[in-house]
Amino acid sequence: MPKVPKWMADAMQSLFSGMYHPVQVTATEELEERLRRVRFEGDFSGSKRAFVPGNVIEFRVSDTEFRHYTPSYFDPKAGVCEVLFYLHGKGPGSKWVADLKVGETLNLLGPGGKIGYNASSQNHIAFGDETSLGSFACIEAEAKQQRHSFYSIAELDKENKHWPKALQLETTVVEKDKEMKAIETIRYLDGYLANYSREKASTTFYLTGNAKSISGVKKFLISRGFESKQIRTEPYWSEGKTGL
Ligand SMILES: Cc1cc2nc3c(=O)[nH]c(=O)nc-3n(C[C@H](O)[C@H](O)[C@H](O)COP(=O)(O)OP(=O)(O)OC[C@H]3O[C@@H](n4cnc5c(N)ncnc54)[C@H](O)[C@@H]3O)c2cc1C
């Protein structure tokens, strides 16, 4: 529900009160020029759904608009949620994030979403872009805790290629090709999977970020013998579309 009339957005707040958690912004960090980490603290005890790494949350970023984001860290018991925001500067969500200030109170909706960590898998591979780095951090932490393997690959704009290192993420970085989506990732994965020694059947993929890139990578993985049910996808954005 990216955009709804104001009266509906107001009504939803009382109708779905179990999904709304009042939180306060307790810290903001400018990690890079267009990458901001924000810490939210609140009471999540009334949450209708337990958080699973990979799940997403939502914020009302204006009177009529909602935007999705992925916690990079979420501890509902301690009442702490952190998000890595990519400020692309092209929409109301980006502006809303840039303006967030410590002490501000707002509502966090969720958790929800299509992707969740598959604890029955031994190996976890995540693919995405600037918007996916929070999801990588959350899934990687869970994999470490479960003593599972984790590998991630990010296609990033040239000027952002150092971001995973700055975030201490062990992510393989390829440069984004704006015309031929996912081409560099597929080239890289071709070599990586040719030497893949882990059990293929116990591998789960998490594909997030750009819709076209996800589609290209998924097709490639299927062509390499992985099954659709092993590939969890959630497009985070698509050229020209607002608020997926
Ligand atoms: C389930 C889900 C989880 C997400 N998690 C995160 C997260 O953890 N961190 C995060 O930073 N983002 C995340 N996103 C992406 C974020 O919601 C989008 O970037 C969203 O477009 C931001 O809203 P906006 O109002 O700034 O831009 P919109 O109004 O939605 O879009 C305005 C324009 O910007 C373009 N645009 C959107 N995203 C990008 C981009 N990445 N690069 C270039 N152009 C873009 C759109 O195509 C459109 O033309 C997530 C999205 C979804 C659906």
The ligand as an ORCA input file, in Angstrom:
! r2SCAN-3c Opt
* xyz 0 1
  C      10.141     -4.893      0.968
  C      11.100     -3.724      0.778
  C      12.188     -3.557      1.642
  C      13.090     -2.483      1.451
  N      14.148     -2.304      2.302
  C      14.979     -1.217      2.148
  C      16.043     -0.949      3.069
  O      16.263     -1.650      4.055
  N      16.836      0.151      2.831
  C      16.624      0.989      1.771
  O      17.372      1.960      1.601
  N      15.622      0.763      0.899
  C      14.791     -0.313      1.070
  N      13.769     -0.528      0.192
  C      13.663      0.345     -0.983
  C      12.911      1.616     -0.709
  O      11.660      1.368     -0.146
  C      12.769      2.287     -2.088
  O      14.029      2.795     -2.515
  C      11.716      3.348     -2.135
  O      11.566      3.710     -3.496
  C      12.040      4.560     -1.333
  O      10.957      5.456     -1.448
  P      11.072      6.917     -2.053
  O       9.812      7.586     -1.655
  O      12.376      7.519     -1.651
  O      11.112      6.737     -3.605
  P       9.851      6.378     -4.556
  O       8.824      7.455     -4.511
  O       9.386      5.005     -4.219
  O      10.556      6.352     -5.973
  C      10.947      7.555     -6.653
  C      11.849      7.186     -7.816
  O      13.060      6.672     -7.300
  C      13.390      5.469     -7.962
  N      14.151      4.600     -7.018
  C      13.665      3.926     -5.957
  N      14.651      3.232     -5.340
  C      15.786      3.479     -6.047
  C      17.127      3.046     -5.942
  N      17.515      2.210     -4.970
  N      18.035      3.495     -6.856
  C      17.651      4.326     -7.847
  N      16.392      4.789     -8.016
  C      15.467      4.357     -7.125
  C      12.040      4.868     -8.353
  O      12.176      3.991     -9.441
  C      11.268      6.114     -8.722
  O      11.514      6.479    -10.056
  C      12.874     -1.578      0.381
  C      11.755     -1.755     -0.464
  C      10.883     -2.808     -0.265
  C       9.703     -2.977     -1.194
*
